[in-house]
């Protein structure tokens, strides 16, 4: 196990990772922007290095500054949390080039999964069902329009390089199709630096089911059952639960087996999530998130496992500390993401100062910063 790690993130996930590290006797250091100098994660971690200005591009996204902070604090490894640099292959590669350990998948796997089209190709090669549509991204508006017409309505336009609901458009009529394509490409380019889109057949009223996997990077992969994330707003998850209610055992087993098979094909290392869309008894591959996810606590609640601990043990070379038959599911857990929204403006996300907050007491886990 490591003696010390750097947490390259902020907020509640930085506090949560630090909590596990302290339980394991692993020292921690953090980073912060100028705007976060007095933030809870800085106070909670204790040792924290200022790495730049308030904008994420000036601080949390600066690969050089994060690596310099790790060296300055004597950390042996970097845990990226989620968001920021967590799915950045260049960052993972730079961490390893600096003689440090990246707590996550290999840079090659991050690259193969970071692009939705490449990930879809990997799933297809592993024999995992994929949604009908394109498997190669295109920035040619005429070609995208042709693929939409060939696939048949309704379809979903997706930014190949992105996530988080950005660069996505549902197309249910050919009227205004060119404008929909232009809008999706513009949003994709602004958010991810690439306008490439893929086209997929829309699965109406599908259930969003994801399988949590863990791999040792040597071909050994297990799953920690499933989560359901169907309740969303603007393609972003709001309510997550584990296990999924009313999911037949045989169907659950098939989805888990497909997720594990894909992980084995990739020699997956660390924690990851294979996401599916389910309609009736048919399911299709959506994407892989090669990182820790916001909804990981519900999986921890039903399995009694600490996913951050497992990530650290795998990254330190201990391998998978348990086998599939040692993973059991007990009870049921629900997670709610509490977001500030403006009801007078179509419930759009709203920023500002929190005047009052009161968290419930009892057997409830609260992750906040």
C-alpha positions in Angstrom: 0.0 0.0 0.0 1.1 3.6 -0.6 2.5 5.7 2.1 1.0 8.9 0.7 -1.2 10.0 -2.2 -2.3 13.3 -3.7 -6.0 13.8 -4.4 -6.3 15.8 -7.6 -9.8 17.0 -7.1 -12.0 19.2 -4.9 -15.2 19.1 -2.9 -17.0 16.1 -1.6 -15.1 13.5 -3.5 -11.8 14.8 -2.2 -13.1 14.6 1.3 -14.5 11.1 0.7 -11.2 9.7 -0.8 -9.3 11.2 2.2 -11.6 9.5 4.6 -10.7 6.0 3.2 -7.0 6.9 3.1 -6.9 7.9 6.7 -8.7 4.6 7.7 -6.0 2.7 5.8 -3.1 4.7 7.4 -2.3 6.4 4.0 -1.2 10.0 4.3 -3.0 12.5 2.0 -2.3 15.8 0.3 -4.6 17.9 -1.8 -4.7 20.7 -4.3 -6.8 23.9 -4.5 -7.5 26.9 -6.7 -7.3 30.4 -5.5 -11.1 30.4 -5.1 -11.0 27.3 -2.9 -8.3 28.4 -0.4 -10.9 28.2 2.4 -12.9 25.3 1.0 -14.0 22.3 3.2 -11.7 19.9 1.3 -8.7 22.1 2.0 -9.5 22.3 5.7 -10.3 18.6 5.9 -7.3 17.3 4.1 -4.9 19.7 5.9 -1.9 19.7 3.5 -3.0 21.3 0.2 -1.0 23.0 -2.6 -2.3 26.1 -4.4 -2.1 25.3 -8.1 -3.7 28.3 -9.8 -6.6 30.6 -10.4 -10.3 30.2 -9.9 -11.1 28.8 -13.3 -10.6 25.1 -13.6 -8.4 25.6 -16.7 -6.1 27.6 -14.5 -5.9 25.1 -11.7 -7.6 21.7 -11.5 -7.0 21.0 -15.2 -3.3 21.9 -15.2 -1.5 18.6 -15.6 1.9 20.1 -14.8 0.7 21.9 -11.7 -0.9 18.8 -10.3 2.1 16.6 -10.9 4.4 19.3 -9.4 2.1 19.3 -6.3 2.4 15.5 -6.0 6.2 15.7 -6.1 6.3 18.6 -3.7 4.2 16.7 -1.1 6.1 13.4 -1.5 3.1 11.6 -2.8 3.6 8.3 -4.5 0.3 8.2 -6.4 -2.4 10.4 -7.6 -6.2 9.7 -7.3 -8.1 11.8 -9.8 -11.6 11.4 -8.2 -14.2 12.2 -10.9 -14.4 15.0 -13.3 -11.5 17.3 -14.2 -8.6 15.0 -15.2 -10.1 11.7 -14.2 -10.7 10.5 -17.8 -7.7 12.3 -19.3 -5.3 9.9 -20.9 -2.6 12.5 -21.3 -2.8 13.2 -17.6 -2.6 9.4 -16.7 0.4 9.1 -19.1 2.1 12.2 -17.6 1.6 10.8 -14.1 3.3 7.5 -15.0 6.1 9.3 -16.9 6.8 11.3 -13.7 7.4 8.0 -11.8 4.1 8.2 -10.0 1.1 5.8 -9.9 -2.2 6.8 -11.5 -5.1 5.4 -9.5 -7.2 4.3 -12.4 -7.1 2.6 -15.7 -4.1 2.6 -18.0 -3.8 5.6 -20.4 -4.4 3.3 -23.4 -7.7 2.0 -22.0 -8.8 5.6 -21.1 -8.2 6.6 -24.7 -10.1 3.6 -26.0 -13.1 4.3 -23.8 -13.0 8.1 -23.8 -14.4 8.3 -27.3 -18.0 6.9 -27.5 -17.4 5.6 -31.0 -14.2 3.7 -30.0 -15.9 2.3 -26.9 -18.8 1.1 -29.0 -16.4 -0.7 -31.3 -14.7 -2.3 -28.3 -18.1 -3.5 -27.0 -19.1 -4.9 -30.4 -15.8 -6.8 -30.6 -16.4 -8.3 -27.2 -19.8 -9.5 -28.3 -21.8 -7.0 -26.2 -25.0 -5.8 -27.8 -24.7 -2.3 -29.2 -27.4 0.2 -30.2 -28.1 0.3 -34.0 -26.5 3.3 -35.6 -23.0 4.6 -36.5 -19.8 3.4 -34.8 -17.5 6.1 -36.4 -17.8 9.8 -35.5 -18.3 12.3 -38.2 -17.9 16.1 -38.4 -19.5 16.1 -41.8 -23.0 17.5 -41.4 -24.2 16.0 -44.7 -22.9 12.6 -43.7 -24.5 12.8 -40.3 -27.8 13.7 -41.9 -27.6 10.7 -44.2 -26.9 8.4 -41.3 -29.9 9.8 -39.5 -32.2 9.1 -42.5 -30.7 5.6 -43.0 -31.1 4.7 -39.3 -34.7 5.9 -39.1 -36.4 8.1 -36.5 -36.3 8.6 -33.7 -32.5 8.9 -33.1 -30.1 10.4 -30.6 -27.2 12.6 -31.8 -24.2 12.1 -29.4 -20.9 13.9 -29.0 -18.4 11.1 -29.6 -15.8 12.8 -27.3 -18.1 13.8 -24.5 -20.5 13.0 -21.7 -22.6 14.6 -19.0 -25.5 15.3 -21.4 -23.5 17.8 -23.5 -23.7 17.5 -27.3 -26.8 15.3 -27.2 -29.9 15.9 -29.2 -33.1 13.8 -29.7 -34.3 13.9 -33.3 -37.9 12.8 -33.8 -38.7 14.7 -37.0 -36.7 15.6 -40.1 -37.9 19.2 -39.8 -35.0 21.3 -38.5 -32.6 18.3 -38.7 -29.8 20.5 -40.1 -30.2 22.9 -37.2 -30.2 20.0 -34.7 -26.9 18.6 -36.1 -25.3 22.1 -36.2 -26.4 22.7 -32.5 -25.1 19.4 -31.3 -21.8 19.9 -33.1 -21.3 23.4 -31.8 -22.0 22.3 -28.2 -19.7 19.3 -28.6 -16.9 21.5 -30.0 -17.2 24.0 -27.2 -17.4 21.4 -24.4 -14.9 18.8 -25.7 -12.8 20.4 -28.5 -14.3 18.0 -31.0 -17.5 18.3 -33.0 -17.6 14.6 -34.0 -21.0 13.0 -33.6 -22.3 9.5 -33.7 -26.0 8.6 -34.4 -27.9 6.0 -32.5 -31.4 4.7 -32.6 -33.4 6.2 -29.7 -34.6 3.7 -27.2 -37.8 5.3 -25.9 -38.5 5.1 -22.2 -35.5 2.8 -21.7 -34.1 2.0 -18.3 -30.5 3.1 -17.6 -28.7 0.2 -15.9 -25.0 0.2 -15.1 -22.7 -2.5 -13.9 -19.8 -1.6 -11.5 -16.6 -3.5 -12.4 -13.2 -3.9 -10.8 -10.1 -5.3 -12.6 -6.5 -5.9 -11.7 -5.1 -4.9 -15.1 -4.0 -8.5 -15.7 -7.3 -9.8 -17.1 -9.0 -10.6 -13.8 -12.3 -8.7 -13.6 -15.3 -8.9 -11.2 -18.6 -7.0 -10.9 -20.2 -5.4 -7.9 -23.8 -5.8 -9.2 -25.8 -3.1 -10.8 -27.2 0.4 -10.3 -30.2 2.0 -11.9 -29.9 5.6 -13.0 -33.0 6.0 -15.1 -34.3 9.1 -13.2 -32.5 12.0 -14.9 -32.8 15.6 -15.8 -31.2 17.0 -19.0 -29.5 13.6 -19.5 -27.8 14.0 -16.1 -28.5 11.5 -13.3 -30.5 12.7 -10.3 -31.7 9.5 -8.5 -29.6 6.3 -8.4 -30.4 3.0 -6.7 -28.8 -0.4 -6.1 -29.9 -3.0 -6.9 -32.3 -2.2 -9.7 -35.9 -2.9 -8.8 -37.9 -5.5 -10.8 -34.9 -6.7 -12.8 -35.1 -10.4 -13.6 -32.1 -12.3 -12.1 -31.3 -13.9 -15.5 -31.2 -10.6 -17.2 -29.1 -9.1 -14.4 -26.6 -12.0 -14.8 -26.4 -11.6 -18.6 -25.7 -7.9 -18.3 -23.1 -8.4 -15.6 -21.4 -11.2 -17.6 -21.2 -8.8 -20.7 -19.7 -6.1 -18.5 -17.1 -8.4 -17.1 -16.3 -9.8 -20.6 -15.7 -6.3 -21.9 -13.5 -5.5 -18.9 -11.4 -8.7 -19.5 -11.0 -7.8 -23.2 -9.5 -4.5 -22.1 -7.4 -5.9 -19.2 -9.2 -3.3 -17.2 -7.4 -1.9 -14.2 -9.2 -0.3 -11.2 -12.9 0.7 -10.9 -15.1 1.4 -13.9 -18.8 1.3 -14.9 -20.3 -0.3 -17.9 -23.5 1.4 -18.8 -26.5 -0.1 -20.7 -29.9 1.0 -21.9 -32.6 -1.6 -21.3 -36.0 -1.9 -22.9 -38.2 -4.9 -22.0 -35.8 -7.9 -22.2 -33.3 -6.3 -24.6 -30.3 -4.2 -23.6 -27.6 -2.3 -25.4 -24.2 -1.0 -24.5 -24.0 2.8 -23.9 -20.5 3.6 -22.7 -17.9 2.9 -20.1 -16.9 5.4 -17.4 -13.3 4.6 -16.6 -13.3 6.1 -13.2 -15.0 6.4 -9.8 -18.6 7.6 -10.2 -20.7 9.9 -8.1 -23.2 7.1 -7.5 -20.6 4.6 -6.1 -21.9 4.9 -2.5 -25.1 2.9 -3.3 -22.9 0.0 -4.5 -20.8 0.3 -1.3 -24.0 0.3 0.7 -25.3 -3.0 -0.7 -22.0 -4.8 -0.9 -20.3 -3.5 2.3 -17.2 -2.8 0.2 -15.1 0.4 0.0 -14.5 1.0 -3.7 -11.8 3.7 -3.1 -9.9 1.2 -0.9 -10.2 -1.4 -3.7 -8.9 1.1 -6.2 -5.9 1.9 -4.0 -5.1 -1.8 -3.4 -5.2 -2.5 -7.1 -3.1 0.5 -8.0 -0.5 -0.4 -5.3 0.0 -3.8 -6.9 -1.9 -5.9 -4.4 -4.3 -7.0 -7.2 -8.0 -7.9 -6.6 -8.4 -8.7 -2.9 -11.6 -10.7 -3.5 -13.2 -13.1 -5.9 -16.6 -12.9 -7.5 -18.2 -15.4 -5.2 -17.1 -13.3 -2.2 -19.2 -10.3 -3.4 -22.8 -10.4 -2.0 -25.7 -8.0 -2.3 -27.7 -7.1 0.9 -30.5 -4.7 1.1 -31.3 -1.7 -1.1 -29.8 1.8 -1.3 -31.0 5.0 -3.0 -28.9 8.1 -3.7 -30.2 11.6 -4.4 -28.1 14.3 -5.9 -29.1 17.6 -4.3 -28.7 20.3 -6.9 -29.5 24.1 -6.8 -32.0 24.9 -9.6 -34.0 28.0 -10.5 -37.8 27.1 -10.7 -38.5 30.5 -12.3 -36.1 29.7 -15.1 -37.2 26.2 -16.2 -35.3 24.7 -13.3 -31.9 25.5 -14.8 -28.8 25.0 -12.6 -28.4 28.0 -10.3 -25.2 29.1 -8.5 -24.8 31.4 -5.5 -24.5 31.2 -1.7 -26.4 28.6 0.3 -28.5 30.4 2.9 -29.8 27.4 4.7 -29.3 23.6 4.5 -30.5 20.9 6.8 -29.4 17.3 6.2 -31.5 14.4 7.6 -30.2 12.5 10.5 -30.3 8.7 11.1 -29.0 5.9 8.9 -28.3 8.2 6.0 -24.9 8.9 4.3 -24.2 12.5 3.4 -21.4 13.4 1.0 -21.0 17.2 0.9 -18.4 20.0 0.7 
